Amino acid sequence: MNNIKTVLLLGLLTGIIVFLGSFWGERGITIALVVSVALNFGSYFFSDKIALKIYGAKPVSREEAPPLYSMLDYLCARGDLPMPKLYLIPSESPNAFATGRNPQHASIAVTEGALRLLDENELQGVLAHELSHVKNRDILISSIAATIAGAVMWVSHMARFAMIFGGGSRDREEEGGGALAGLMMVIVAPIAAMLIQLWISRSREYLADGSGAEMAGSPHGLASALQKLENHSKRLPMEASPSTAHMFIVRPFSGGGLMSLFSTHPPIQKRIERLLGGQAA
């Protein structure tokens, strides 16, 4: 059911782009569809390389990190997954993420800070969570959602200019209340796109927590790791790009209040409660 909802919401995001493109008539719809397909194509093939490059992640061999590879061997066997590529991020802020369009092209990156902070059970829980993202194709889904949401904001910005300066086909056909309603929709569309992206990201985190705990054989290591990562990340936030924040196991930024309402991650306490309460995402 969670996967069905995600597909429907991705379709809704694409629909918003097409709706905004309609302000330029049939040509606008065609352009919007082409943009959507091109962005999805780019996300599918290049999002992993871009993310690893942004954070200066370096590949780690089995000889350099035998304990990590031993954990991955165990978890991949339990999850029936191929071995991902392993990377180390030179950052003291404790965090981790997975990337790659499918299990055959997956990579897991862990910060130096996380390796120093977490014990063996906690680190295994984190790796299981990231492998679950790989198995559930969450990296691809979240990358596409983020790309389409960004496209919605760009197209919406262009549509506002078209309507204000009389370039939109709907402005020529409708006046007064109709034009005002159209302008309001153009303003609301990017907000709706952002909320849909956040919903997708949060739901996939809950799903990865549950399946990660099952893969590790216990929820306790992951639950303890989440609490540690949250506490230390607040004191030592990571210099992360907002466009890739959804990829990390915990939010890389500090801050709360209103900012937390628009976070790509569910509250840590709710995630821990679900894990220890045995609830599935």
KOLTIMAR-73691 format. One record per residue (C-alpha): x, y, z; residue number from 1; residue in three letters. Coordinates in steps of 0.25 Angstrom, whole numbers, plus 5000, padded with zeros to 4 digits. Each point is the difference from the previous one (the first is absolute). Last residue first. Layout:
<sites>
<site><x>X</x><y>Y</y><z>Z</z><k>NUM</k><r>Ala</r></site>
...
</sites>
This chain:
<sites>
<site><x>5023</x><y>5007</y><z>5034</z><k>281</k><r>Ala</r></site>
<site><x>4999</x><y>4987</y><z>5009</z><k>280</k><r>Ala</r></site>
<site><x>4998</x><y>5002</y><z>5014</z><k>279</k><r>Gln</r></site>
<site><x>5008</x><y>4991</y><z>5010</z><k>278</k><r>Gly</r></site>
<site><x>4999</x><y>5010</y><z>5011</z><k>277</k><r>Gly</r></site>
<site><x>5015</x><y>5002</y><z>5001</z><k>276</k><r>Leu</r></site>
<site><x>5001</x><y>5004</y><z>4985</z><k>275</k><r>Leu</r></site>
<site><x>4988</x><y>5008</y><z>5000</z><k>274</k><r>Arg</r></site>
<site><x>5004</x><y>5007</y><z>5013</z><k>273</k><r>Glu</r></site>
<site><x>5014</x><y>5003</y><z>4994</z><k>272</k><r>Ile</r></site>
<site><x>4994</x><y>5006</y><z>4987</z><k>271</k><r>Arg</r></site>
<site><x>4991</x><y>5009</y><z>5008</z><k>270</k><r>Lys</r></site>
<site><x>5011</x><y>5004</y><z>5009</z><k>269</k><r>Gln</r></site>
<site><x>5009</x><y>5004</y><z>4988</z><k>268</k><r>Ile</r></site>
<site><x>4989</x><y>5009</y><z>4994</z><k>267</k><r>Pro</r></site>
<site><x>4997</x><y>4996</y><z>4985</z><k>266</k><r>Pro</r></site>
<site><x>5011</x><y>5004</y><z>4990</z><k>265</k><r>His</r></site>
<site><x>4998</x><y>5009</y><z>4988</z><k>264</k><r>Thr</r></site>
<site><x>4998</x><y>5012</y><z>5009</z><k>263</k><r>Ser</r></site>
<site><x>4989</x><y>5010</y><z>4998</z><k>262</k><r>Phe</r></site>
<site><x>4994</x><y>5000</y><z>5014</z><k>261</k><r>Leu</r></site>
<site><x>5014</x><y>4999</y><z>5005</z><k>260</k><r>Ser</r></site>
<site><x>5003</x><y>5014</y><z>4995</z><k>259</k><r>Met</r></site>
<site><x>4988</x><y>5006</y><z>5008</z><k>258</k><r>Leu</r></site>
<site><x>5006</x><y>4996</y><z>5013</z><k>257</k><r>Gly</r></site>
<site><x>5013</x><y>4993</y><z>4999</z><k>256</k><r>Gly</r></site>
<site><x>5014</x><y>5003</y><z>4995</z><k>255</k><r>Gly</r></site>
<site><x>5013</x><y>4992</y><z>4996</z><k>254</k><r>Ser</r></site>
<site><x>5002</x><y>4994</y><z>4987</z><k>253</k><r>Phe</r></site>
<site><x>5005</x><y>4986</y><z>4995</z><k>252</k><r>Pro</r></site>
<site><x>4986</x><y>4994</y><z>5002</z><k>251</k><r>Arg</r></site>
<site><x>5002</x><y>4986</y><z>5004</z><k>250</k><r>Val</r></site>
<site><x>5002</x><y>4988</y><z>4991</z><k>249</k><r>Ile</r></site>
<site><x>5005</x><y>5009</y><z>4989</z><k>248</k><r>Phe</r></site>
<site><x>4993</x><y>5000</y><z>4986</z><k>247</k><r>Met</r></site>
<site><x>4990</x><y>5011</y><z>5003</z><k>246</k><r>His</r></site>
<site><x>5011</x><y>5010</y><z>5002</z><k>245</k><r>Ala</r></site>
<site><x>5004</x><y>4999</y><z>4985</z><k>244</k><r>Thr</r></site>
<site><x>4994</x><y>5012</y><z>4994</z><k>243</k><r>Ser</r></site>
<site><x>5002</x><y>5008</y><z>5013</z><k>242</k><r>Pro</r></site>
<site><x>5015</x><y>4998</y><z>4998</z><k>241</k><r>Ser</r></site>
<site><x>5007</x><y>4996</y><z>5013</z><k>240</k><r>Ala</r></site>
<site><x>5011</x><y>5007</y><z>5009</z><k>239</k><r>Glu</r></site>
<site><x>4997</x><y>4990</y><z>5011</z><k>238</k><r>Met</r></site>
<site><x>4995</x><y>5005</y><z>5014</z><k>237</k><r>Pro</r></site>
<site><x>5009</x><y>4997</y><z>5012</z><k>236</k><r>Leu</r></site>
<site><x>4991</x><y>5003</y><z>5012</z><k>235</k><r>Arg</r></site>
<site><x>4987</x><y>4996</y><z>4994</z><k>234</k><r>Lys</r></site>
<site><x>5007</x><y>4988</y><z>4992</z><k>233</k><r>Ser</r></site>
<site><x>5005</x><y>4995</y><z>5014</z><k>232</k><r>His</r></site>
<site><x>4987</x><y>4998</y><z>5006</z><k>231</k><r>Asn</r></site>
<site><x>4993</x><y>4995</y><z>4987</z><k>230</k><r>Glu</r></site>
<site><x>5011</x><y>4990</y><z>4997</z><k>229</k><r>Leu</r></site>
<site><x>5000</x><y>4995</y><z>5015</z><k>228</k><r>Lys</r></site>
<site><x>4984</x><y>4998</y><z>5000</z><k>227</k><r>Gln</r></site>
<site><x>5000</x><y>4994</y><z>4986</z><k>226</k><r>Leu</r></site>
<site><x>5012</x><y>4990</y><z>5004</z><k>225</k><r>Ala</r></site>
<site><x>4992</x><y>4995</y><z>5012</z><k>224</k><r>Ser</r></site>
<site><x>4988</x><y>4997</y><z>4992</z><k>223</k><r>Ala</r></site>
<site><x>5008</x><y>4994</y><z>4989</z><k>222</k><r>Leu</r></site>
<site><x>5007</x><y>4990</y><z>5010</z><k>221</k><r>Gly</r></site>
<site><x>4987</x><y>4997</y><z>5007</z><k>220</k><r>His</r></site>
<site><x>4991</x><y>4996</y><z>4988</z><k>219</k><r>Pro</r></site>
<site><x>5006</x><y>4986</y><z>5000</z><k>218</k><r>Ser</r></site>
<site><x>5003</x><y>4990</y><z>4989</z><k>217</k><r>Gly</r></site>
<site><x>5008</x><y>5010</y><z>4991</z><k>216</k><r>Ala</r></site>
<site><x>4991</x><y>4997</y><z>4988</z><k>215</k><r>Met</r></site>
<site><x>4987</x><y>5001</y><z>5009</z><k>214</k><r>Glu</r></site>
<site><x>5005</x><y>5013</y><z>5006</z><k>213</k><r>Ala</r></site>
<site><x>5004</x><y>5005</y><z>4986</z><k>212</k><r>Gly</r></site>
<site><x>4986</x><y>4997</y><z>4995</z><k>211</k><r>Ser</r></site>
<site><x>4993</x><y>5008</y><z>5011</z><k>210</k><r>Gly</r></site>
<site><x>5010</x><y>5012</y><z>4999</z><k>209</k><r>Asp</r></site>
<site><x>4999</x><y>5000</y><z>4984</z><k>208</k><r>Ala</r></site>
<site><x>4985</x><y>5001</y><z>5000</z><k>207</k><r>Leu</r></site>
<site><x>5000</x><y>5011</y><z>5010</z><k>206</k><r>Tyr</r></site>
<site><x>5011</x><y>5007</y><z>4992</z><k>205</k><r>Glu</r></site>
<site><x>4991</x><y>4998</y><z>4987</z><k>204</k><r>Arg</r></site>
<site><x>4988</x><y>5006</y><z>5006</z><k>203</k><r>Ser</r></site>
<site><x>5008</x><y>5013</y><z>5004</z><k>202</k><r>Arg</r></site>
<site><x>5006</x><y>5002</y><z>4986</z><k>201</k><r>Ser</r></site>
<site><x>4987</x><y>4998</y><z>4993</z><k>200</k><r>Ile</r></site>
<site><x>4992</x><y>5009</y><z>5009</z><k>199</k><r>Trp</r></site>
<site><x>5011</x><y>5011</y><z>4999</z><k>198</k><r>Leu</r></site>
<site><x>4999</x><y>4999</y><z>4985</z><k>197</k><r>Gln</r></site>
<site><x>4985</x><y>5001</y><z>5000</z><k>196</k><r>Ile</r></site>
<site><x>5002</x><y>5012</y><z>5009</z><k>195</k><r>Leu</r></site>
<site><x>5010</x><y>5007</y><z>4991</z><k>194</k><r>Met</r></site>
<site><x>4991</x><y>4997</y><z>4988</z><k>193</k><r>Ala</r></site>
<site><x>4988</x><y>5006</y><z>5007</z><k>192</k><r>Ala</r></site>
<site><x>5008</x><y>5013</y><z>5003</z><k>191</k><r>Ile</r></site>
<site><x>5005</x><y>5001</y><z>4986</z><k>190</k><r>Pro</r></site>
<site><x>4985</x><y>4999</y><z>4995</z><k>189</k><r>Ala</r></site>
<site><x>4994</x><y>5010</y><z>5009</z><k>188</k><r>Val</r></site>
<site><x>5006</x><y>5012</y><z>4993</z><k>187</k><r>Ile</r></site>
<site><x>4996</x><y>4996</y><z>4986</z><k>186</k><r>Val</r></site>
<site><x>4987</x><y>4996</y><z>5006</z><k>185</k><r>Met</r></site>
<site><x>4998</x><y>5014</y><z>5005</z><k>184</k><r>Met</r></site>
<site><x>5004</x><y>5006</y><z>4987</z><k>183</k><r>Leu</r></site>
<site><x>4989</x><y>4991</y><z>4993</z><k>182</k><r>Gly</r></site>
<site><x>4990</x><y>5005</y><z>5010</z><k>181</k><r>Ala</r></site>
<site><x>5003</x><y>5014</y><z>4998</z><k>180</k><r>Leu</r></site>
<site><x>4999</x><y>4998</y><z>4985</z><k>179</k><r>Ala</r></site>
<site><x>4986</x><y>4994</y><z>5001</z><k>178</k><r>Gly</r></site>
<site><x>4996</x><y>5011</y><z>5010</z><k>177</k><r>Gly</r></site>
<site><x>5003</x><y>5011</y><z>4990</z><k>176</k><r>Gly</r></site>
<site><x>5003</x><y>4995</y><z>4986</z><k>175</k><r>Glu</r></site>
<site><x>5000</x><y>4987</y><z>4993</z><k>174</k><r>Glu</r></site>
<site><x>5004</x><y>4996</y><z>4986</z><k>173</k><r>Glu</r></site>
<site><x>5012</x><y>5009</y><z>4998</z><k>172</k><r>Arg</r></site>
<site><x>5005</x><y>4997</y><z>5015</z><k>171</k><r>Asp</r></site>
<site><x>4998</x><y>4985</y><z>4997</z><k>170</k><r>Arg</r></site>
<site><x>5009</x><y>5001</y><z>4988</z><k>169</k><r>Ser</r></site>
<site><x>5012</x><y>5005</y><z>5009</z><k>168</k><r>Gly</r></site>
<site><x>5008</x><y>5011</y><z>4994</z><k>167</k><r>Gly</r></site>
<site><x>4993</x><y>5012</y><z>5006</z><k>166</k><r>Gly</r></site>
<site><x>5011</x><y>5006</y><z>5008</z><k>165</k><r>Phe</r></site>
<site><x>4995</x><y>4995</y><z>5014</z><k>164</k><r>Ile</r></site>
<site><x>4995</x><y>4987</y><z>4994</z><k>163</k><r>Met</r></site>
<site><x>5013</x><y>4996</y><z>4994</z><k>162</k><r>Ala</r></site>
<site><x>5009</x><y>5005</y><z>5011</z><k>161</k><r>Phe</r></site>
<site><x>4992</x><y>4991</y><z>5010</z><k>160</k><r>Arg</r></site>
<site><x>5001</x><y>4989</y><z>4990</z><k>159</k><r>Ala</r></site>
<site><x>5015</x><y>5001</y><z>5000</z><k>158</k><r>Met</r></site>
<site><x>5001</x><y>4999</y><z>5016</z><k>157</k><r>His</r></site>
<site><x>4990</x><y>4988</y><z>4999</z><k>156</k><r>Ser</r></site>
<site><x>5009</x><y>4993</y><z>4990</z><k>155</k><r>Val</r></site>
<site><x>5012</x><y>5002</y><z>5009</z><k>154</k><r>Trp</r></site>
<site><x>4992</x><y>4996</y><z>5013</z><k>153</k><r>Met</r></site>
<site><x>4994</x><y>4988</y><z>4993</z><k>152</k><r>Val</r></site>
<site><x>5014</x><y>4996</y><z>4995</z><k>151</k><r>Ala</r></site>
<site><x>5006</x><y>5000</y><z>5014</z><k>150</k><r>Gly</r></site>
<site><x>4988</x><y>4991</y><z>5004</z><k>149</k><r>Ala</r></site>
<site><x>5003</x><y>4991</y><z>4988</z><k>148</k><r>Ile</r></site>
<site><x>5015</x><y>4998</y><z>5004</z><k>147</k><r>Thr</r></site>
<site><x>4997</x><y>4998</y><z>5015</z><k>146</k><r>Ala</r></site>
<site><x>4989</x><y>4989</y><z>4996</z><k>145</k><r>Ala</r></site>
<site><x>5010</x><y>4994</y><z>4990</z><k>144</k><r>Ile</r></site>
<site><x>5011</x><y>4999</y><z>5011</z><k>143</k><r>Ser</r></site>
<site><x>4991</x><y>4995</y><z>5010</z><k>142</k><r>Ser</r></site>
<site><x>4995</x><y>4988</y><z>4991</z><k>141</k><r>Ile</r></site>
<site><x>5014</x><y>4997</y><z>4995</z><k>140</k><r>Leu</r></site>
<site><x>5005</x><y>4999</y><z>5014</z><k>139</k><r>Ile</r></site>
<site><x>4988</x><y>4993</y><z>5006</z><k>138</k><r>Asp</r></site>
<site><x>5002</x><y>4988</y><z>4991</z><k>137</k><r>Arg</r></site>
<site><x>4995</x><y>4991</y><z>5011</z><k>136</k><r>Asn</r></site>
<site><x>5012</x><y>4992</y><z>5000</z><k>135</k><r>Lys</r></site>
<site><x>5010</x><y>5012</y><z>5000</z><k>134</k><r>Val</r></site>
<site><x>4992</x><y>5007</y><z>5011</z><k>133</k><r>His</r></site>
<site><x>5001</x><y>4987</y><z>5007</z><k>132</k><r>Ser</r></site>
<site><x>5015</x><y>5000</y><z>4999</z><k>131</k><r>Leu</r></site>
<site><x>5000</x><y>5013</y><z>5006</z><k>130</k><r>Glu</r></site>
<site><x>4992</x><y>4996</y><z>5012</z><k>129</k><r>His</r></site>
<site><x>5009</x><y>4987</y><z>5001</z><k>128</k><r>Ala</r></site>
<site><x>5012</x><y>5008</y><z>5000</z><k>127</k><r>Leu</r></site>
<site><x>4995</x><y>5009</y><z>5011</z><k>126</k><r>Val</r></site>
<site><x>4996</x><y>4988</y><z>5009</z><k>125</k><r>Gly</r></site>
<site><x>5014</x><y>4994</y><z>4998</z><k>124</k><r>Gln</r></site>
<site><x>5006</x><y>5013</y><z>5004</z><k>123</k><r>Leu</r></site>
<site><x>4991</x><y>4999</y><z>5013</z><k>122</k><r>Glu</r></site>
<site><x>5004</x><y>4986</y><z>5003</z><k>121</k><r>Asn</r></site>
<site><x>5015</x><y>5003</y><z>4998</z><k>120</k><r>Glu</r></site>
<site><x>5001</x><y>5012</y><z>5008</z><k>119</k><r>Asp</r></site>
<site><x>4997</x><y>5014</y><z>4994</z><k>118</k><r>Leu</r></site>
<site><x>5008</x><y>5013</y><z>5002</z><k>117</k><r>Leu</r></site>
<site><x>5013</x><y>4998</y><z>4993</z><k>116</k><r>Arg</r></site>
<site><x>4994</x><y>4994</y><z>4988</z><k>115</k><r>Leu</r></site>
<site><x>4989</x><y>5010</y><z>4999</z><k>114</k><r>Ala</r></site>
<site><x>5010</x><y>5012</y><z>5001</z><k>113</k><r>Gly</r></site>
<site><x>5008</x><y>4994</y><z>4988</z><k>112</k><r>Glu</r></site>
<site><x>4987</x><y>5001</y><z>4992</z><k>111</k><r>Thr</r></site>
<site><x>4994</x><y>4988</y><z>4993</z><k>110</k><r>Val</r></site>
<site><x>4997</x><y>4998</y><z>4986</z><k>109</k><r>Ala</r></site>
<site><x>4992</x><y>4988</y><z>4994</z><k>108</k><r>Ile</r></site>
<site><x>5000</x><y>4998</y><z>4985</z><k>107</k><r>Ser</r></site>
<site><x>4990</x><y>4993</y><z>4991</z><k>106</k><r>Ala</r></site>
<site><x>5001</x><y>4996</y><z>4985</z><k>105</k><r>His</r></site>
<site><x>4995</x><y>4986</y><z>5000</z><k>104</k><r>Gln</r></site>
<site><x>4990</x><y>5003</y><z>5011</z><k>103</k><r>Pro</r></site>
<site><x>4994</x><y>5011</y><z>4992</z><k>102</k><r>Asn</r></site>
<site><x>5001</x><y>5014</y><z>4996</z><k>101</k><r>Arg</r></site>
<site><x>5011</x><y>5003</y><z>5010</z><k>100</k><r>Gly</r></site>
<site><x>5002</x><y>5007</y><z>5013</z><k>99</k><r>Thr</r></site>
<site><x>5001</x><y>4997</y><z>5015</z><k>98</k><r>Ala</r></site>
<site><x>5002</x><y>5010</y><z>5011</z><k>97</k><r>Phe</r></site>
<site><x>5007</x><y>5001</y><z>5013</z><k>96</k><r>Ala</r></site>
<site><x>5002</x><y>5010</y><z>5012</z><k>95</k><r>Asn</r></site>
<site><x>5009</x><y>5004</y><z>5011</z><k>94</k><r>Pro</r></site>
<site><x>5006</x><y>5015</y><z>4998</z><k>93</k><r>Ser</r></site>
<site><x>5015</x><y>4998</y><z>5000</z><k>92</k><r>Glu</r></site>
<site><x>5000</x><y>5000</y><z>4985</z><k>91</k><r>Ser</r></site>
<site><x>5010</x><y>4993</y><z>4990</z><k>90</k><r>Pro</r></site>
<site><x>4989</x><y>4991</y><z>4994</z><k>89</k><r>Ile</r></site>
<site><x>5004</x><y>4986</y><z>4998</z><k>88</k><r>Leu</r></site>
<site><x>4994</x><y>4991</y><z>4989</z><k>87</k><r>Tyr</r></site>
<site><x>4996</x><y>4986</y><z>4998</z><k>86</k><r>Leu</r></site>
<site><x>4995</x><y>4994</y><z>4987</z><k>85</k><r>Lys</r></site>
<site><x>4988</x><y>4991</y><z>5002</z><k>84</k><r>Pro</r></site>
<site><x>5001</x><y>4985</y><z>5002</z><k>83</k><r>Met</r></site>
<site><x>4988</x><y>4993</y><z>4993</z><k>82</k><r>Pro</r></site>
<site><x>4988</x><y>4998</y><z>5008</z><k>81</k><r>Leu</r></site>
<site><x>4992</x><y>4988</y><z>5005</z><k>80</k><r>Asp</r></site>
<site><x>4996</x><y>5008</y><z>5013</z><k>79</k><r>Gly</r></site>
<site><x>5007</x><y>4990</y><z>5009</z><k>78</k><r>Arg</r></site>
<site><x>5012</x><y>4998</y><z>4992</z><k>77</k><r>Ala</r></site>
<site><x>5001</x><y>5015</y><z>4997</z><k>76</k><r>Cys</r></site>
<site><x>5000</x><y>5002</y><z>5015</z><k>75</k><r>Leu</r></site>
<site><x>5011</x><y>4990</y><z>5004</z><k>74</k><r>Tyr</r></site>
<site><x>5009</x><y>5004</y><z>4988</z><k>73</k><r>Asp</r></site>
<site><x>4997</x><y>5015</y><z>5004</z><k>72</k><r>Leu</r></site>
<site><x>5004</x><y>4997</y><z>5014</z><k>71</k><r>Met</r></site>
<site><x>5013</x><y>4993</y><z>4996</z><k>70</k><r>Ser</r></site>
<site><x>5003</x><y>5012</y><z>4990</z><k>69</k><r>Tyr</r></site>
<site><x>4999</x><y>5010</y><z>5012</z><k>68</k><r>Leu</r></site>
<site><x>5009</x><y>4991</y><z>5008</z><k>67</k><r>Pro</r></site>
<site><x>5011</x><y>4999</y><z>4989</z><k>66</k><r>Pro</r></site>
<site><x>5001</x><y>5014</y><z>4997</z><k>65</k><r>Ala</r></site>
<site><x>5013</x><y>5003</y><z>4993</z><k>64</k><r>Glu</r></site>
<site><x>5002</x><y>4986</y><z>4994</z><k>63</k><r>Glu</r></site>
<site><x>4985</x><y>5000</y><z>4995</z><k>62</k><r>Arg</r></site>
<site><x>5003</x><y>5013</y><z>4992</z><k>61</k><r>Ser</r></site>
<site><x>4994</x><y>5014</y><z>5004</z><k>60</k><r>Val</r></site>
<site><x>4996</x><y>5009</y><z>4989</z><k>59</k><r>Pro</r></site>
<site><x>5001</x><y>5015</y><z>5003</z><k>58</k><r>Lys</r></site>
<site><x>4988</x><y>5009</y><z>5002</z><k>57</k><r>Ala</r></site>
<site><x>5003</x><y>5015</y><z>4997</z><k>56</k><r>Gly</r></site>
<site><x>4986</x><y>5004</y><z>5005</z><k>55</k><r>Tyr</r></site>
<site><x>4995</x><y>5006</y><z>4986</z><k>54</k><r>Ile</r></site>
<site><x>5007</x><y>4989</y><z>4992</z><k>53</k><r>Lys</r></site>
<site><x>4993</x><y>4989</y><z>5007</z><k>52</k><r>Leu</r></site>
<site><x>4986</x><y>5007</y><z>4998</z><k>51</k><r>Ala</r></site>
<site><x>5004</x><y>5003</y><z>4985</z><k>50</k><r>Ile</r></site>
<site><x>5004</x><y>4985</y><z>4997</z><k>49</k><r>Lys</r></site>
<site><x>4987</x><y>4995</y><z>5006</z><k>48</k><r>Asp</r></site>
<site><x>4991</x><y>5010</y><z>4993</z><k>47</k><r>Ser</r></site>
<site><x>5005</x><y>4997</y><z>4986</z><k>46</k><r>Phe</r></site>
<site><x>4992</x><y>4989</y><z>4994</z><k>45</k><r>Phe</r></site>
<site><x>4986</x><y>5000</y><z>5005</z><k>44</k><r>Tyr</r></site>
<site><x>5000</x><y>5015</y><z>5004</z><k>43</k><r>Ser</r></site>
<site><x>5004</x><y>5004</y><z>4986</z><k>42</k><r>Gly</r></site>
<site><x>4989</x><y>4991</y><z>4994</z><k>41</k><r>Phe</r></site>
<site><x>4990</x><y>5006</y><z>5010</z><k>40</k><r>Asn</r></site>
<site><x>5004</x><y>5014</y><z>4996</z><k>39</k><r>Leu</r></site>
<site><x>4999</x><y>4997</y><z>4985</z><k>38</k><r>Ala</r></site>
<site><x>4986</x><y>4994</y><z>5002</z><k>37</k><r>Val</r></site>
<site><x>4995</x><y>5012</y><z>5008</z><k>36</k><r>Ser</r></site>
<site><x>5006</x><y>5010</y><z>4990</z><k>35</k><r>Val</r></site>
<site><x>4994</x><y>4993</y><z>4988</z><k>34</k><r>Val</r></site>
<site><x>4986</x><y>5000</y><z>5007</z><k>33</k><r>Leu</r></site>
<site><x>5001</x><y>5015</y><z>5003</z><k>32</k><r>Ala</r></site>
<site><x>5004</x><y>5003</y><z>4986</z><k>31</k><r>Ile</r></site>
<site><x>4988</x><y>4992</y><z>4995</z><k>30</k><r>Thr</r></site>
<site><x>4991</x><y>5007</y><z>5010</z><k>29</k><r>Ile</r></site>
<site><x>5005</x><y>5014</y><z>4996</z><k>28</k><r>Gly</r></site>
<site><x>4998</x><y>4997</y><z>4985</z><k>27</k><r>Arg</r></site>
<site><x>4986</x><y>4996</y><z>5003</z><k>26</k><r>Glu</r></site>
<site><x>4997</x><y>5013</y><z>5007</z><k>25</k><r>Gly</r></site>
<site><x>5010</x><y>5009</y><z>5007</z><k>24</k><r>Trp</r></site>
<site><x>4993</x><y>5000</y><z>5013</z><k>23</k><r>Phe</r></site>
<site><x>4999</x><y>4985</y><z>4997</z><k>22</k><r>Ser</r></site>
<site><x>5014</x><y>4998</y><z>5005</z><k>21</k><r>Gly</r></site>
<site><x>4996</x><y>5002</y><z>5014</z><k>20</k><r>Leu</r></site>
<site><x>4990</x><y>4989</y><z>4999</z><k>19</k><r>Phe</r></site>
<site><x>5011</x><y>4991</y><z>4994</z><k>18</k><r>Val</r></site>
<site><x>5009</x><y>5003</y><z>5011</z><k>17</k><r>Ile</r></site>
<site><x>4989</x><y>4997</y><z>5010</z><k>16</k><r>Ile</r></site>
<site><x>4997</x><y>4987</y><z>4994</z><k>15</k><r>Gly</r></site>
<site><x>5014</x><y>4996</y><z>5001</z><k>14</k><r>Thr</r></site>
<site><x>4999</x><y>5002</y><z>5015</z><k>13</k><r>Leu</r></site>
<site><x>4987</x><y>4992</y><z>5000</z><k>12</k><r>Leu</r></site>
<site><x>5007</x><y>4989</y><z>4993</z><k>11</k><r>Gly</r></site>
<site><x>5010</x><y>5000</y><z>5011</z><k>10</k><r>Leu</r></site>
<site><x>4989</x><y>5000</y><z>5010</z><k>9</k><r>Leu</r></site>
<site><x>4993</x><y>4988</y><z>4994</z><k>8</k><r>Leu</r></site>
<site><x>5013</x><y>4992</y><z>4999</z><k>7</k><r>Val</r></site>
<site><x>5003</x><y>5003</y><z>5015</z><k>6</k><r>Thr</r></site>
<site><x>4985</x><y>4996</y><z>5004</z><k>5</k><r>Lys</r></site>
<site><x>5002</x><y>4986</y><z>4993</z><k>4</k><r>Ile</r></site>
<site><x>5014</x><y>4998</y><z>5007</z><k>3</k><r>Asn</r></site>
<site><x>4993</x><y>5002</y><z>5013</z><k>2</k><r>Asn</r></site>
<site><x>4989</x><y>4991</y><z>4997</z><k>1</k><r>Met</r></site>
</sites>
